[in-house]
Amino acid sequence: MSFSGLSQKMKERSMEKKIRKLEDQQQCEYNKIKKPTNVLFNLILSILSLLSIIPFIFVIIISLTDEEALAMNGYRFIPEEWSLYAYQYIVNAGENILRSYGVTILVTVVGTILGLLLTGTYAYSLSRKTYAFRSFFTKVITVPMLFSGGMIANYLVMTKVLMLKNSVWALILPLCMNSFNVIVLRTFFKTSIPDSVVESAKIDGASEWRLFFKIVIPMAMPGLATIGLFLTLGYWNDWFNALMYIDDKTWIPLQFLLMQIQNSIDWLASNKSMMGVDGIQAAANLPKETIKMAIVVISTLPIIFAYPFFQRYFVNGLTIGAVKE
């Protein structure tokens, strides 16, 4: 090749680079948010964040307000008199509150792990086109979304067939599998796990279990974290299963215990005239409004710490398991 031809080719390549750079700059300018718009969006998001946080802060303040000051002055961000009486009353009224905390934490942790395992394996099987019984098990998981056996049937199965009354499994198994979670996770597997990755792993000799735990789970972490958050919230806030299946105080979860305390206070406040002078005096000293807010704080505050844990997996899961070209 002559010197002139080489020089011409270098000029063409230089021109192509300039054109690409100009196109990239135009694209960046097109996608760039203008500074006033960025400030406006930040302001709107800040206001929305405050609107979400301020009510919970207000609830905490009310729970720390003296009951008499609250009755006289109403709700205030800066109460005239602070008090921990509502929390002291809950601790004294619920002798087993620490044990109920332990039961709730145990049920939440075990139930979430077991629910993720069952939901994940079921949804992954349904997402694979090569699974022979995919159609059958899709119908099996869809039917409970449309029809239910009812409360009586559930109670008879749990207590007479499975013999789980007054057992910790009565608090775990009813919420462990959910048709909605399975369908959501199945769709996530179908859209986020390429068939090429699965086929490559099988060619390399990976078993189904190794394929699922070593490849599928890291790639599907955002979907699993979402379902895990649903399960965690469901287990932590559950009190109905304890009402149905638990008579033994050993396995009373936190939410059910707090509900019992609130019901006892409401009953005393409504029937104070039936208990004589002493009963009227005792009912007058009960923290009615502040204890409701204290119950909200006690039942909500611990679960808030679960959000950063799941958020970390949301962020990490977006970059784990990418298919390399």
Secondary structure, DSSP 8 states (H G I E B T S, - for coil): --HHHHHHHHHHHHHHHHHHHHHHHHHHHHH---HHHHHHHHHHHHHHHHHHHHHHHHHHHHHTB-HHHHHHH-S-SS-SSB--HHHHHHHHH-TTHHHHHHHHHHHHHHHHHHHHHHHHHHHHHHH-TT-TTHHHHHHHHHHHHH----HHHHHHIIIIIS--TTSTHHHHGGGT--HHHHHHHHHHHHHHS-HHHHHHHHHTT--HHHHIIIIIHHHTHHHHHHHHHHHHHHHHH--HHHHHH--SGGG--HHHHHHHHHHHHHHHHHSGGGGHHHHHHHHHTS-SHHHHHHHHHHHHHHHHTHHHHHHHHHHHHTTTT----
